[in-house]
Amino acid sequence: MRVIGVDPGTKVLGYCILDTLDRDVKCLTSGTILGGSSKEVAYRLGILYRELQNVIEYWKPDTLAIEEPFVAPSRGAKSAILVGQAQSVALILAVRHGISIHRYAPTKVKSLVASYGAGTKQQVQASVRILLGLGDEPLSEDASDAIAIALCHIYQTKTLLSVRT
């Protein structure tokens, strides 16, 4: 199974490609796509679309794992709308490329990856580093969140498979 994990955002979108073979999970690539903060939202979405499409066409994932938009009350509705628009870019690309779609709440991701549903970004990043043996290589919060989302899907899938057999 090859999973693209996406942490949606219009200014910065985190992504990763994880590959599974039996019980091994390998991070093939991870990074961020910068939409820019000073540009019009439609322009930023266009950048996200083009760059994420390049990632999908190169790595050919069969599954998209994406985080459901969640915005703390202090951030407001406008922020939730922007995150939803960035999420839509990934969803449209997944449909266009025949990729199955799986959405996860942030608390689900954190509880499966960091063993605590209210964990901090630093705790998630530390867990991701340990689980994939990434050591000290540079990893942005957005990319580590994308990896955590993809890992959540892999763990969820393996749990469902083991329950069925």
C-alpha positions in Angstrom: 0.0 0.0 0.0 1.3 3.4 -0.9 -0.2 6.3 1.1 -0.1 10.0 0.6 -0.6 11.8 3.9 -1.8 15.4 3.7 -2.0 18.0 6.4 -4.1 20.7 4.6 -3.4 24.4 4.8 -3.4 27.3 2.3 -0.2 28.9 3.5 1.7 25.6 4.1 0.5 22.1 3.1 2.4 19.2 4.6 2.6 15.9 2.6 4.3 12.6 2.7 4.4 9.3 0.8 4.6 6.2 3.0 5.0 2.7 1.5 4.1 -0.5 3.4 5.4 -4.0 2.8 4.2 -6.6 5.3 5.0 -5.0 8.6 7.5 -2.5 7.3 6.6 1.2 6.8 9.0 3.4 4.9 8.8 7.1 4.3 9.7 7.6 0.7 9.4 11.4 0.8 7.9 14.2 2.9 7.8 18.0 2.7 5.8 21.1 2.4 4.1 23.0 -0.3 4.2 26.8 0.2 1.1 28.6 -1.0 2.4 31.9 0.3 0.7 34.2 2.7 0.6 37.4 0.8 -1.2 36.1 -2.3 -4.9 35.8 -3.1 -6.4 32.6 -1.8 -7.4 31.4 -5.3 -3.8 31.8 -6.4 -2.5 29.8 -3.4 -5.0 27.0 -4.1 -3.7 26.9 -7.7 -0.1 26.5 -6.4 -1.2 23.7 -4.0 -3.1 22.0 -6.8 -0.1 22.1 -9.2 2.5 21.0 -6.7 0.4 18.3 -5.1 -0.5 16.9 -8.5 3.3 16.7 -9.3 3.8 14.6 -6.1 0.8 12.3 -6.9 1.9 11.8 -10.5 5.5 11.0 -9.5 4.8 8.7 -6.5 1.5 7.2 -7.7 -0.1 6.6 -4.3 -3.2 4.4 -4.1 -4.6 5.9 -0.9 -5.0 9.5 0.5 -5.1 9.9 4.2 -6.1 13.5 5.1 -6.8 15.3 8.3 -10.3 16.6 8.9 -10.3 20.4 9.3 -10.3 21.4 13.0 -9.8 25.0 14.1 -9.6 26.0 17.7 -12.3 28.5 18.7 -9.6 31.1 19.1 -8.8 30.8 15.3 -12.3 31.5 14.0 -14.5 30.3 11.1 -12.4 32.0 8.4 -9.4 29.8 9.3 -11.7 26.7 9.1 -12.9 27.7 5.7 -9.4 28.2 4.4 -8.3 24.7 5.7 -11.4 23.2 4.1 -10.5 24.8 0.8 -7.0 23.3 0.9 -8.5 20.0 1.9 -10.7 20.2 -1.2 -7.7 20.5 -3.5 -6.3 17.2 -2.2 -9.7 15.5 -2.4 -10.3 16.7 -6.0 -6.8 15.4 -7.0 -7.5 12.1 -5.3 -10.8 11.6 -7.2 -9.1 12.7 -10.5 -6.4 10.1 -10.0 -8.5 7.2 -8.7 -7.0 7.3 -5.2 -9.1 6.1 -2.3 -9.8 8.7 0.3 -9.7 8.3 4.1 -10.3 11.2 6.6 -9.2 11.3 10.2 -9.9 13.7 13.1 -6.8 15.2 14.6 -7.6 13.5 18.0 -7.7 10.1 16.2 -4.3 10.8 14.6 -2.7 11.9 17.8 -4.1 9.0 19.8 -2.9 6.4 17.3 0.5 7.9 16.7 1.4 9.7 19.9 -0.8 7.6 22.2 -2.5 10.8 23.5 -5.4 12.5 21.7 -4.5 15.9 22.9 -0.7 15.6 22.2 1.3 18.6 21.1 2.9 18.9 17.6 6.3 18.3 19.3 5.0 15.0 20.8 3.6 13.9 17.4 6.9 14.8 15.7 8.9 12.9 18.3 6.7 9.8 17.8 6.9 10.0 14.0 10.7 10.2 14.3 10.8 7.1 16.6 8.3 5.0 14.6 10.0 5.6 11.3 13.6 5.7 12.5 14.1 9.2 11.1 16.7 10.3 13.7 17.7 14.0 13.5 16.9 14.6 9.8 15.1 17.9 9.2 11.3 17.6 9.4 8.8 20.4 9.5 5.7 20.3 11.8 3.5 20.2 8.7 5.4 17.3 7.1 5.5 15.4 10.4 1.7 15.9 10.8 1.2 14.5 7.3 3.3 11.5 8.2 1.3 11.0 11.4 -1.9 11.1 9.3 -0.6 8.5 6.9 0.6 6.3 9.8 -2.8 6.7 11.4 -4.4 5.3 8.2 -1.9 2.4 8.1 -2.4 1.5 11.7 -6.2 1.8 11.3 -6.1 -0.5 8.2 -3.9 -3.1 9.9 -6.1 -3.1 12.9 -9.2 -3.7 10.8 -7.4 -6.5 8.8 -6.3 -8.2 12.0 -9.8 -8.1 13.5 -11.3 -9.6 10.3 -8.8 -12.5 10.2 
